[in-house]
Amino acid sequence: MTPPGLAIDATTRLRPWRVEDAPALYEAVMSGQEHIARWMSWADGTYTIDRARDFLAGCEREYPSGRLDWAIEVEGVPVGSLGVPRSEPAHGEYEIGYWLAEPYTGRGIMTRSAAVVTDWLFDQKSAHRVQIAALSGNTPSRAVAERLGFTLEGVFRQSRFNRGAWHDMAWYAITEDEWAAREPSRA
């Protein structure tokens, strides 16, 4: 099943990635490559349009088996990505991951997008708990989790290798009951 399109606001929406998005994906990554590469090992200096195309072909190929990856579109232009890199549907557990091109950060786009996907996972996928992991130093990604009411459950020491060094990972989660009880203004 291809993931559904999800409206975020009047100018922003989530939609499934398509292979023909390769130039836009490449441009989004390269518009702030150093910003993204600080936190995402795949966005190193070797990122190419062919790698973008390979990622998108993988999305399209794996959508029928349940892969969930969305392009974040602002005014019709893909500027980031939000996906579910790990899931355990039998246990109701889903992890969301995300990145946004640097020119679009600081506008609340990711917080609103992550809120919509979290709602969708609880409502449509019968999630019991949703998790977010971020490198400990990735303050913007951690702030998204905190603004949405996710609880910091722990830090996995030196568990991710990026840019030639090991980094700690901060793990956040929220349960279905906690999500339902949160203050609506948090999202």
Secondary structure, 3 states (H helix, E strand, C coil): CCCCCEECCCCEEEEECCHHHHHHHHHHHHCCHHHHHCCCHHHCCCCCHHHHHHHHHHHHHHHHHCCCEEEEEECCEEEEEEEEEEEEHHHCEEEEEEEECHHHCCCCHHHHHHHHHHHHHHHHCCCCEEEEEEECCCHHHHHHHHHCCCEEEEEEEEEEEECCEEEEEEEEEEEHHHHHHCCHHHC
